[in-house]
Amino acid sequence: MKGKLHIIIALLITVCSSCVEVMDDFELNTAAPRIVVEATISQEKATVILSKTTSYLNPSNVPYISDAKVTVAFNDTILTLKEDSTGFYSIKYSFPMETKYHLAVTIGDTFISGETYMPKTVKWDSVVVRLSEFSEMYHQIDSTADLYDVLVYVTDPKNEQNYYRVETYENDTMKSSSVTDDGYFDGQNVQLVTMLGVYEVGDKLMMYLKSIDKPAYEFYNTLALSNSSTGMFSAPDNPKSNLVGGALGRFYAYSVDSIGVVFE
Amino acid sequence: MKKTFTSFMFLVLSLMAIAQQFALSGVVKDSKTGEVLVGASVSVVGTDIGTFTDTKGAYYIPLKKGIYKVEYSYLGYEDLQTDVQINDNVKKNVRLSSSAIKIENVVVTAQAQDYNISSTQVGVQTLSIQEIKMVPVLFGENDVLKTLQLMPGVKSAGEGGSGYYVRGGGSDQNLILLDDAPVFNASHMMGMFSVFNGDAIKDAKLYKGSMSAEYGGRLSSVLDVTMQEGSKESIHGQGGIGTISSRFEIDGPIQKGKSSFLIAGRRTYADIFLKMAKDESLRTTKLHFFDVNYKFVDVIDEKNRISLSGYIGRDVFKFKDMFGLEGGNITSTFSWVNLPSEKAKVTSSLVFSRFDTETSLGMSILDACLTSGITDFNWKEDCEYRLSNNTIQFGGNVMMHRFAPGHLTTSMLEQPIDLDKRTALEANVYVNNSQTIKDIVKIEYGLRFSNFIGLGATTNYEYNEEHEIVDSTVFKRGEIVNYYPNLEPRLSMNIRIDETSSIKSAFTRTSQFVHLIQSSTVSMPTDYWMPSSNKTKPQTCSQLSIGYFRNFNENMYETSAEVYYKQMQNQIDYENGANLFLNANLEAYLLYGHSRSYGLELFVKKNLGDLTGWISYSLSKTEKQFQGINSGKWYPVRYDRTHDFSFVLMYDFTERWKASATWVYSTGDAVTYPSGKYIIDGSTVSYYTDRNDYRMPAYHRLDLGVTYLASKSERFESLWSLSVYNVYNRKNAYMIYFEPVDDENPDVLQAVKVTIFPIIPSISWNFKF
C-alpha cells in the first residue's frame, strides 16, 4: 500500500509540475508608498507599529517610521507610547474592558486617528480531544503516529452581537487564525475550533478566543478575503481599515480567554 | 384630376388583387424519416415569390389565381418541382428525399443559403448539429456551448468550460432554452461540459443583438436549443464510446407516420474504473454525470400536433459518506400546436424546470448538508397570423418561480440555517410584426410588456450603512411584496441593397428579474438565484446594433460586419467583505451599478465545398461602474478581452476522411494584482490600487480533429474520431500566484502561472443505424 501511494504521489508531482511555471517576464507596478499603522490594545499592553508599503515582487527592507508621536486615550486617560525600536511603539498598562479607545499618530505633517472598543471576554466552554476516525487510515502512511480530533466549544451570549478572533497555537507556533461573527449562531453552543492532527506526547496546544469589535472583525474578514483571492474568484480588494487620515492598517482592542491541551 | 383618378384606380385594383389572393401552404418533410424540415426553401419558379418553412416545417405563400411551377429545395436533399393550380387555398404537403451521397457533407445550417442577408435579425448565430459535431473539443465531447464560443461576440467563461459571455453580458444573463424550458445551469462538472447531448439536439440559435418580443427574462442573449424529433417511419439509433463518456440514442415511430419517440442518454464512467480498484474507499467513490433527453411527438390530425419533451441530468460526486456533491436540472415541456386556419398557428406550452444542488460532509468532526434550488412553472401561449406582407405574432405567459436559496444542517450548530424560500410571478404579453415593404425593406417591430410580482411569505428589511436592520415589513403568504412592470420595445430592420448585400439594424430593450448570486467565475454549488426585491431592482439593458451583410460567389461565402453599443442598469456586485454564504442579510452588502459594452464584430464564413469554416473577430470593451468599487471609477470587467479571434476550418479529404482545425486567440483577462505590500501581524498583506488594472497573458490554442468513416451502409455506419486539444501545448495561464524566489529571501517574489489543460488527445467511436 505504501509503495502504491508513493507512485501516486510521484505521478501527481509529475502532472502538476508540468502545469506550474515561473513567469520570468512578469512585472507588477509599484504604487507610491503609503503609511501603514498596526495598533493593538490588549488587557495589559498597547503596541503600535508604523511602517510603509514596499514593492510587491522586489521589496526593500520594511521601511519603519521613527520619531512619530503616538498616543492612546480612553475615558479621561491619555497615554503616550514610547518607541522601543525603530517603528515599534508600546506602553504597558492595565486597559479596562468595555471601554472605547482613541488612537492618535502624528508623523511629520500627517495625522492619523482611529477608535476601537474592547468588549468583555467571552469564555471557552469546553474542549474535546479524541482519536480521529481517520487515524486507522493514517496508520497506512505512518503506523506509529495517531491522528486526533481537537474540538473546542463556546456558548455565544444571546441577543448581543459578538465578534471573535480565534487563534490556535501548537508548541508556541501559530497554526491558524480566523474571525467570525455570531450571525449563524447567536446564543447557541458552537464548535468554533476544529483541528485534526498528529500529536505526540508533550505536544501543547493553545486556543485563544479574542472578543473584538465590528470594525476589527471587518478588517480581518476582508483581509482573509484579500489573501485568499487567487484570481478565479471575484477581484481582491484592500482590507477595510478603521483608520482616518489615509493610512493602511488597523487599530483594534481585544479581551481574551484561552484554553490549552497537553498530550501526556 | 386625371392623376387622382389613376391613383384611385390603382388603389381599387390593388385592393381587388388582395381580395383575390389565395394561399399555398403545407409542410415539408424528410421522405425517409418523416421528420419536418426547418428552413426548406419554397419558391415560385420565374418569380421572386418564395418563403422558408418554419420551425414546424410549415410554409405559407399568398398567391393570386393561376398556375405556378413551385420548387422545393433543402440542402442535402433532392430538389422537387411541381405544378400547382391556384383557384382556392391549396394545401400541399411535400416529402423530399435526401441526396444520398452528399448528405454527410452538409455542414451548412438548416436555413436558406442567403438567410444571413435576407433575415431581419442582426446578431444571430445559428449552429447546426453537423457543425457542432465537426468542431474538435476538449476530451472529444461535442458541445453546443463550446462551439458557440467560436462565434463573434461570444466569449468563453474559462479554459475548457462551457459558460459564455455575450457582448459583455454576464453568464447569468443568457437565457438558455431547451424546447422552451429554461435551463438554469447548462453545465456538468462545474462547467466542464454542457448539458446538451449532441445526439438529442437538432439545432441551436443564439440571439445576441436583436431578439423578437417573444423572448424575455434575461438581459444579454437567448440561446434557443431545439431537441431532435424521432423518425415516424423506422427505428434509428446512434451512439458512441468516448474518452469521458458513452452515449446512446434510439428513435422511431410509435404509430407509423403519426407519432414518434426519441430517447437519448449519456453517462461518464470515470467511476466505473474505480470499481475495479482494490482499495475499498476508491471502489465506493462515485464520480459521474448522466443525462437523458426524451421527446414524444404525435400528429393528431392535419391541424393538431402535440409533443412532450424533456431533460433529466445529474452530477454525482461522492467519496464514501465523507463528502458528497450532487446537482442537476430537470426540464419538461408539453406543447400543442394548433392550426385553426391556413394563416394562423397557435402554440400552447406547459413548461417545468428545476435546478438543485446538495453538498454534504459526513465526518465525525464535521457533519453538514447544504441544499439549494430553483423551480419554474410556465404556461405560455403563442399565436402567429400570416398576411401577405405581414406576419403578426402575439402571446403571453405566466411563470411562477420558487426560490430555495439555501438550507444548511450541521453538527457545528444546534439549529439549521435556512434562508427564506421565496415565490414570484412573471406575467408577460407581447406583440410582434414582421413586415415586408416592396421586397426591399423588411422590418420587425414588437413590444413586450413584462411584469414581475414578488409574493410572500417573506420579510423585507431596510438596512443602514452599517448593514444593520433598521426596519422590517412582514408579508403573509400570497401577499404582494413588490411589483415591477417593464416595457420592452424591440425593433429590427433589413434594407436590401442588392441581390447579395443588405444593411441591418436593431434596437432591443430587455429586463431581468432573477439574479444569480455567484462567488466565482466557475459555477459552484453555493451559487443561488434570488428574485428582485424592494432593494434589488430588475436589471435592464438597451442595445443598439447595426451591420452590413454581404454574400459572395452565389452564397458560397457569407461575410458580415456588425457594431453594437449596450448599456445595462441595476447590475449587482458585492461590497468588500460581503459574505455570500447563506447570508440572510446579503442584500445589505449588495452594490448596484451599471455597465456598458461596445464593439465591432467581423465574420467570414465559407458555406460550400470541400473546405468550409469561418473566421470571426471581435474588438470590444466592457466596463462597469459601481459606487463603492474602484473609487466609483469605470473599470474593465474580468472578461473584457479586447481582441477575440476564432478560426475554424473543416476539410473533406475523401468520402471517408475528414479533418477539422480550430485556432483561438484572445487578449488576457483583466485582473487585479497587488501594486505593493505591507506587514500586519507578522504576515504580508497585498496592497491593491485600481480594479482589474492588469492583464493575464494572451490566450491561444490550436485544436485538431480527424474523423474516419470506417463503414457505411444503408443499415449501419461507424465512425472513428480523433481529436487533439491544445496541439502545440501552449501553457495558457489559468491562474497566476506569487511565491518566494528562494527560501533565504522570503520577501522577494516571483509570478507563477498554473496551466490546467496541456495537450490532450482523445478518441471516440460512434455508430448510427
HADDOCK unambig.tbl for C-alpha pairs under 7 A between the chains (distance, minus, plus):
assign (segid A and resid 19 and name CA) (segid B and resid 754 and name CA) 5.48 0.50 0.50
assign (segid A and resid 19 and name CA) (segid B and resid 755 and name CA) 4.59 0.50 0.50
assign (segid A and resid 19 and name CA) (segid B and resid 756 and name CA) 6.14 0.50 0.50
assign (segid A and resid 20 and name CA) (segid B and resid 752 and name CA) 6.67 0.50 0.50
assign (segid A and resid 20 and name CA) (segid B and resid 753 and name CA) 5.68 0.50 0.50
assign (segid A and resid 20 and name CA) (segid B and resid 754 and name CA) 4.60 0.50 0.50
assign (segid A and resid 20 and name CA) (segid B and resid 755 and name CA) 6.24 0.50 0.50
assign (segid A and resid 21 and name CA) (segid B and resid 752 and name CA) 5.50 0.50 0.50
assign (segid A and resid 21 and name CA) (segid B and resid 753 and name CA) 5.40 0.50 0.50
assign (segid A and resid 21 and name CA) (segid B and resid 754 and name CA) 6.63 0.50 0.50
assign (segid A and resid 22 and name CA) (segid B and resid 751 and name CA) 5.98 0.50 0.50
assign (segid A and resid 22 and name CA) (segid B and resid 752 and name CA) 4.33 0.50 0.50
assign (segid A and resid 22 and name CA) (segid B and resid 753 and name CA) 6.31 0.50 0.50
assign (segid A and resid 23 and name CA) (segid B and resid 751 and name CA) 5.51 0.50 0.50
assign (segid A and resid 23 and name CA) (segid B and resid 752 and name CA) 5.59 0.50 0.50
assign (segid A and resid 23 and name CA) (segid B and resid 753 and name CA) 6.66 0.50 0.50
assign (segid A and resid 26 and name CA) (segid B and resid 751 and name CA) 6.42 0.50 0.50
assign (segid A and resid 28 and name CA) (segid B and resid 675 and name CA) 6.18 0.50 0.50
assign (segid A and resid 29 and name CA) (segid B and resid 675 and name CA) 5.16 0.50 0.50
assign (segid A and resid 30 and name CA) (segid B and resid 675 and name CA) 4.87 0.50 0.50
assign (segid A and resid 30 and name CA) (segid B and resid 676 and name CA) 5.65 0.50 0.50
assign (segid A and resid 31 and name CA) (segid B and resid 675 and name CA) 5.44 0.50 0.50
assign (segid A and resid 31 and name CA) (segid B and resid 676 and name CA) 6.14 0.50 0.50
assign (segid A and resid 38 and name CA) (segid B and resid 680 and name CA) 6.36 0.50 0.50
assign (segid A and resid 52 and name CA) (segid B and resid 678 and name CA) 6.76 0.50 0.50
assign (segid A and resid 53 and name CA) (segid B and resid 676 and name CA) 6.00 0.50 0.50
assign (segid A and resid 53 and name CA) (segid B and resid 677 and name CA) 5.25 0.50 0.50
assign (segid A and resid 53 and name CA) (segid B and resid 678 and name CA) 4.84 0.50 0.50
assign (segid A and resid 54 and name CA) (segid B and resid 676 and name CA) 5.36 0.50 0.50
assign (segid A and resid 54 and name CA) (segid B and resid 677 and name CA) 5.51 0.50 0.50
assign (segid A and resid 54 and name CA) (segid B and resid 678 and name CA) 6.56 0.50 0.50
assign (segid A and resid 55 and name CA) (segid B and resid 675 and name CA) 6.89 0.50 0.50
assign (segid A and resid 55 and name CA) (segid B and resid 676 and name CA) 4.69 0.50 0.50
assign (segid A and resid 55 and name CA) (segid B and resid 677 and name CA) 6.40 0.50 0.50
assign (segid A and resid 56 and name CA) (segid B and resid 674 and name CA) 6.75 0.50 0.50
assign (segid A and resid 56 and name CA) (segid B and resid 675 and name CA) 6.15 0.50 0.50
assign (segid A and resid 56 and name CA) (segid B and resid 676 and name CA) 4.39 0.50 0.50
assign (segid A and resid 56 and name CA) (segid B and resid 677 and name CA) 5.28 0.50 0.50
assign (segid A and resid 57 and name CA) (segid B and resid 748 and name CA) 5.51 0.50 0.50
assign (segid A and resid 57 and name CA) (segid B and resid 749 and name CA) 4.57 0.50 0.50
assign (segid A and resid 57 and name CA) (segid B and resid 750 and name CA) 6.26 0.50 0.50
assign (segid A and resid 58 and name CA) (segid B and resid 748 and name CA) 5.05 0.50 0.50
assign (segid A and resid 58 and name CA) (segid B and resid 749 and name CA) 6.57 0.50 0.50
assign (segid A and resid 59 and name CA) (segid B and resid 747 and name CA) 6.66 0.50 0.50
assign (segid A and resid 59 and name CA) (segid B and resid 748 and name CA) 6.37 0.50 0.50
assign (segid A and resid 149 and name CA) (segid B and resid 365 and name CA) 6.85 0.50 0.50
assign (segid A and resid 184 and name CA) (segid B and resid 417 and name CA) 6.96 0.50 0.50
assign (segid A and resid 185 and name CA) (segid B and resid 413 and name CA) 6.77 0.50 0.50
assign (segid A and resid 188 and name CA) (segid B and resid 414 and name CA) 6.50 0.50 0.50
assign (segid A and resid 189 and name CA) (segid B and resid 414 and name CA) 6.85 0.50 0.50
assign (segid A and resid 190 and name CA) (segid B and resid 412 and name CA) 5.83 0.50 0.50
assign (segid A and resid 190 and name CA) (segid B and resid 413 and name CA) 5.51 0.50 0.50
assign (segid A and resid 191 and name CA) (segid B and resid 412 and name CA) 5.21 0.50 0.50
assign (segid A and resid 194 and name CA) (segid B and resid 365 and name CA) 6.93 0.50 0.50
assign (segid A and resid 218 and name CA) (segid B and resid 577 and name CA) 6.97 0.50 0.50
assign (segid A and resid 221 and name CA) (segid B and resid 577 and name CA) 6.28 0.50 0.50
assign (segid A and resid 222 and name CA) (segid B and resid 576 and name CA) 6.59 0.50 0.50
assign (segid A and resid 222 and name CA) (segid B and resid 577 and name CA) 4.74 0.50 0.50
assign (segid A and resid 225 and name CA) (segid B and resid 577 and name CA) 6.93 0.50 0.50
assign (segid A and resid 230 and name CA) (segid B and resid 737 and name CA) 6.84 0.50 0.50
assign (segid A and resid 231 and name CA) (segid B and resid 735 and name CA) 6.27 0.50 0.50
assign (segid A and resid 232 and name CA) (segid B and resid 520 and name CA) 6.20 0.50 0.50
assign (segid A and resid 232 and name CA) (segid B and resid 521 and name CA) 6.10 0.50 0.50
assign (segid A and resid 232 and name CA) (segid B and resid 735 and name CA) 6.97 0.50 0.50
assign (segid A and resid 233 and name CA) (segid B and resid 519 and name CA) 6.44 0.50 0.50
assign (segid A and resid 233 and name CA) (segid B and resid 520 and name CA) 4.17 0.50 0.50
assign (segid A and resid 233 and name CA) (segid B and resid 521 and name CA) 6.13 0.50 0.50
assign (segid A and resid 234 and name CA) (segid B and resid 519 and name CA) 6.84 0.50 0.50
assign (segid A and resid 234 and name CA) (segid B and resid 520 and name CA) 5.73 0.50 0.50
assign (segid A and resid 235 and name CA) (segid B and resid 671 and name CA) 6.92 0.50 0.50
assign (segid A and resid 235 and name CA) (segid B and resid 672 and name CA) 5.87 0.50 0.50
assign (segid A and resid 236 and name CA) (segid B and resid 672 and name CA) 6.61 0.50 0.50
assign (segid A and resid 237 and name CA) (segid B and resid 576 and name CA) 6.77 0.50 0.50
assign (segid A and resid 237 and name CA) (segid B and resid 688 and name CA) 6.21 0.50 0.50
assign (segid A and resid 238 and name CA) (segid B and resid 687 and name CA) 6.15 0.50 0.50
assign (segid A and resid 238 and name CA) (segid B and resid 688 and name CA) 5.88 0.50 0.50
